[in-house]
Amino acid sequence: MPVNALFKPFHLGHLQLPSRVVMAPMTRSFSPGGVPNSKVIEYYRRRAAAGVGLIITEGTTVNHKASNGYPNVPQFFGEAPLAGWKKVVDAVHAEGGKIVPQLWHVGSVRRVGTEPDASVPGYGPTEKLKDGQVVVHGMSKQDIQDVIGAFAQAARDAKAIGMDGVEIHGAHGYLVDQFFWEGTNQRTDEYGGDLAGRSRFAIELIQAVRAAVGPDFPIIFRFSQWKQQDYSARLVQTPEALGEFLKPLSDAGVDIFHCSTRRFWEPEFDGSDLNLAGWTRKLTGKPTITVGSVGLDGEFLQFMVNTDKIAQPASLDNLLQRLNNDEFDLVAVGRALLVDPDWAVKVRDGREQDILPFSRDALMTLV
Ligand SMILES: Cc1cc2nc3c(=O)[nH]c(=O)nc-3n(C[C@H](O)[C@H](O)[C@H](O)COP(=O)(O)O)c2cc1C
């Protein structure tokens, strides 16, 4: 099947992408001290030079003491980390690419002992105790305002260093999603209750980011039904409920929804072939990004545990058909681009036989 649909430009206001291929955000843990270094700069530059239209960086933490959950994750605050990101931006732009940071707070996933301040526990919507010790600090309204302020400042900084937009990480069971999900949000104040109440945190956060960056700076919002704590969890069960969930987020200032699924070809609801990105586009009228096992024959969570499995390159026909039908606008590619910086140009130039398979070994180095 012709692949041109993937290599048509995309326009949204001032954002002009040379192709529909988006690099999915992937934590790589190669930024000691929270600073993206020359290897990280080169890693992103290579993808921009090889057909990727938009890079969404790995999750990068906002300026709050509990935002980080893992070693060697880059920060999106402080002089040295922002100077590092500025070099990444300049390198990507020099290749004609576009880039946005994925702004991240891990919430209750954080454990005591994690950098930068080992004494700080996870922060989440609801307090959690274990053996009399606070393992998750239940967030006060002041904590909520502090985190919202940290996201807004990060977005302001993104704009100041020349990023092309921001992505807010609202998916996968991290902080924003912990507020959405009833399994992790048992608050009785206005930030809890039904899904509308549990969405208040995200809505205020998006509004604050929008106010910080002005009307023309793209805001991408990533969300998912699945949680890393429960792969079968769902926020909504019907298209109507999805529409009700998305409307206030869309009205708050989201420009593009990034609909995270593990397999892009799976219908989201019975009775229609549309996937989550398809339904989201239809219900909100906003552009969407699809993601999940594009170009590979095994889904990514199988590869996050110890395994010697290898994901082999797979046909793009189903994806191209959906893209040609305008089911979604953009296509995020994770592992295939992690292991092979030239994935997009190989697809574009019909060099499928040269595409590299993915195995966990690829996580050990930045290429
Ligand atoms: C090593 C690795 C790290 C990831 N880190 C993040 C992350 O920081 N933020 C995020 O939203 N998703 C993250 N993901 C999920 C990817 O963005 C993507 O949704 C997932 O890999 C499915 O796409 P794929 O099947 O093309 O790999 C990560 C995935 C991998 C493989």
The ligand as a MOL file (V3000), in Angstrom:
LIG
                    3D

  0  0  0     0  0            999 V3000
M  V30 BEGIN CTAB
M  V30 COUNTS 31 33 0 0 0
M  V30 BEGIN ATOM
M  V30 1 C 11.1840 2.4770 26.8900 0
M  V30 2 C 9.8420 3.1290 26.8880 0
M  V30 3 C 9.6310 4.2620 27.6590 0
M  V30 4 C 8.3850 4.9150 27.6660 0
M  V30 5 N 8.2390 6.0770 28.3670 0
M  V30 6 C 7.0850 6.8030 28.2410 0
M  V30 7 C 6.9850 8.1190 28.7870 0
M  V30 8 O 7.9230 8.6790 29.3630 0
M  V30 9 N 5.7980 8.7570 28.6440 0
M  V30 10 C 4.7270 8.1960 27.9910 0
M  V30 11 O 3.6600 8.8150 27.8960 0
M  V30 12 N 4.8270 6.9600 27.4360 0
M  V30 13 C 5.9660 6.2690 27.5110 0
M  V30 14 N 6.0830 5.0560 26.8710 0
M  V30 15 C 4.9820 4.5810 26.0190 0
M  V30 16 C 5.2090 5.0080 24.5540 0
M  V30 17 O 5.0770 6.4000 24.3950 0
M  V30 18 C 4.2160 4.3260 23.6030 0
M  V30 19 O 2.9070 4.7290 23.9210 0
M  V30 20 C 4.3100 2.8130 23.6540 0
M  V30 21 O 5.6520 2.3800 23.5700 0
M  V30 22 C 3.5160 2.1640 22.5350 0
M  V30 23 O 4.0830 2.4920 21.2820 0
M  V30 24 P 4.9640 1.3910 20.4720 0
M  V30 25 O 4.1190 0.1360 20.4550 0
M  V30 26 O 5.1290 2.0000 19.1110 0
M  V30 27 O 6.2320 1.1780 21.2000 0
M  V30 28 C 7.3120 4.3850 26.8900 0
M  V30 29 C 7.5250 3.2370 26.1180 0
M  V30 30 C 8.7740 2.6170 26.0940 0
M  V30 31 C 8.9720 1.4220 25.1990 0
M  V30 END ATOM
M  V30 BEGIN BOND
M  V30 1 1 1 2
M  V30 2 1 2 3
M  V30 3 2 2 30
M  V30 4 2 3 4
M  V30 5 1 4 5
M  V30 6 1 4 28
M  V30 7 2 5 6
M  V30 8 1 6 7
M  V30 9 1 6 13
M  V30 10 2 7 8
M  V30 11 1 7 9
M  V30 12 1 9 10
M  V30 13 2 10 11
M  V30 14 1 10 12
M  V30 15 2 12 13
M  V30 16 1 13 14
M  V30 17 1 14 15
M  V30 18 1 14 28
M  V30 19 1 15 16
M  V30 20 1 16 17
M  V30 21 1 16 18
M  V30 22 1 18 19
M  V30 23 1 18 20
M  V30 24 1 20 21
M  V30 25 1 20 22
M  V30 26 1 22 23
M  V30 27 1 23 24
M  V30 28 2 24 25
M  V30 29 1 24 26
M  V30 30 1 24 27
M  V30 31 2 28 29
M  V30 32 1 29 30
M  V30 33 1 30 31
M  V30 END BOND
M  V30 END CTAB
M  END
